[in-house]
């Protein structure tokens, strides 16, 4: 399995784990169906077959939501992979979670003293 395909499969399986189907046969069967079809997207028929083989019964609406969600995530992964970051761009060495306008109490308190919350 190529490294790119392996990473895609990992994210694909992670998506199904996030919706509660990670421990079922659904993600593996669905992934195999996509590979057999040479498809980059999930179809409703693929989901229906994977659910049937896994013994899981979901409504048609839930199946459609699954297809839309899986395809949206696959598109987002593809978009992330398409970003071209040259090797001469260094990673950020400083990260500040402070958002503009956030006020921070910079008063120094002695060690062990209780701070008064406002």
Residue pairs with C-beta under 8 A, 6 or more apart in sequence:
1 9
4 81
8 74
8 77
9 31
11 73
11 77
12 27
12 31
12 70
12 73
12 74
13 22
13 27
13 28
13 31
14 22
15 27
15 69
15 70
15 73
16 22
16 26
16 27
16 30
16 70
17 23
17 27
19 66
19 69
21 27
21 56
24 54
24 56
25 50
25 53
25 54
26 50
26 51
26 54
26 56
27 50
29 49
29 50
29 53
29 54
30 42
30 46
30 47
30 50
30 70
33 46
33 49
33 50
34 40
34 41
34 42
34 46
37 46
39 46
40 74
40 78
41 71
41 74
42 66
42 67
42 70
42 71
42 74
43 67
44 63
44 64
44 67
47 63
47 66
47 67
47 70
48 63
51 57
51 58
51 63
58 66
98 104
109 115
